[in-house]
């Protein structure tokens, strides 16, 4: 799967697509492949303030449970309710229907520390 170039990437394997002062967040194709079949997602609660780099939810798969991290600071505006009954959307479409949550009041300066698609691909290849 090609890494989309219209978003930024964290070393914790989340992506963020910033549009104005709002952002959509999900996990990367690499992350969902490493986790295997996603069985449950606990997104952050709507209205919660999240901090860039901080844990904000949990994602579980047949292999493991992992924390979700906020790639940028902001306030949780909405969550993808479809994942409650169909968490596998993260596996089948991690950059589209598998988005996990949306933020408002985004601190766009946080994105400066994130990676481009090319940098993220290089990072993934360099991981042990």
N, C-alpha and C positions, 0 to 999 in steps of 0.2 A: 504494500500500500504506500502510495506517495504521501510524504509529509506536506500538508498544505502550507503555502507560503504566506497566507493572509492572517497568520496568528503568531504568537510567541510561545516559547516552551521553557518549562522549569526543569531543573536537574532531577526533580522528584517525579517527572513524567506526566505532569499536567500541562494542558494547553490553555491559552486564553486568547480570545478574540475581542479586542477592545473597539467599541464603536461609540465615540463621544465619551460620556462619563459612565457608560454601562459596559459590561463585559460578560461574555459567555465562557464557561469553564467546563472542561472535560478531561479525560485521560487520553494519552496517546495510543496509537495502534500498537506501538512497542509494549506499552504497559499492559494493555488488555491481552496481548499474545503471551506475555510472561505470566500473567495471572491465570490464564485459561478461562474456562466457562464462568462468567460472572453469575452469581446466584443471589446477591443481595447488595443494595446500596443504601447507606444511611447518609443522605446529604445534610449539609448544615441547615438549621432552622431558618425560615424566612424572618427577616428582621435582624438577624445576628450580624454583628460587625466581625469581619474576619481580617486577619493581619497577614501580609505577604510572608510566605514561608511557614506559616503556622498551620497545625492540623485543624481540620474543620469538618471532617466526616470520616466514614469508613466504607470500604468496598471489600466485599467478600467474594471468593471464587471457590471452585472445587479444590484448589491447591492451597489457598492462604487467605488471610484477612490482612488488609493494608490500610493505613491511614490515607485520607485524601488531604492534600495541602492546598492552601490558597496561593495561587501564583502572584496575585496582587491584592492589596488591601481594598476593602470596600464593604458594603452592606448587602446582605443576601436579599435580592429582589424577588426571585422565584426559584423553584426547583422543578426538575423534569419529572412530573408525577407519573408519566408513562413508564418510568423505570421501576416503579413499585410493583407492577404486575408483569413487566417484561424487561428485567435487568439485562437480558441478552442483547438488547439494542446497543449496549456499550461494545459488545464483541462485533456485532455485524456492521455498525456504522459509528465508530468512535468520534468522528469529526462532524457528524450530522445529527441524526435522531438520538444518538447516544450521549448528547451533552448532559451535564449533571446539574449545574446551577448557574444562575445569572446574578451578577452584582450590579449595584448602583453606587454612586458616589465613589467611583474608582479612582485610586491614586495612580494616574498614568505614569508618573515618574518611576513607580515600581517596575514597570515593563522594561525600563532601561537595563535592568540587571538580568533580564531573561534572554534566551537564545532565539536566533532566527531558525527557520526550518533546516538550512544547511548546517548551521552550528549544532543543532540538536542531533541531526543524523550522524555527524562526526563524533559527537559525545557518545551516542549509543554504540557506535562501532568501537570506541575506545574502552568501553566498560568491560571488566573481566567476565 
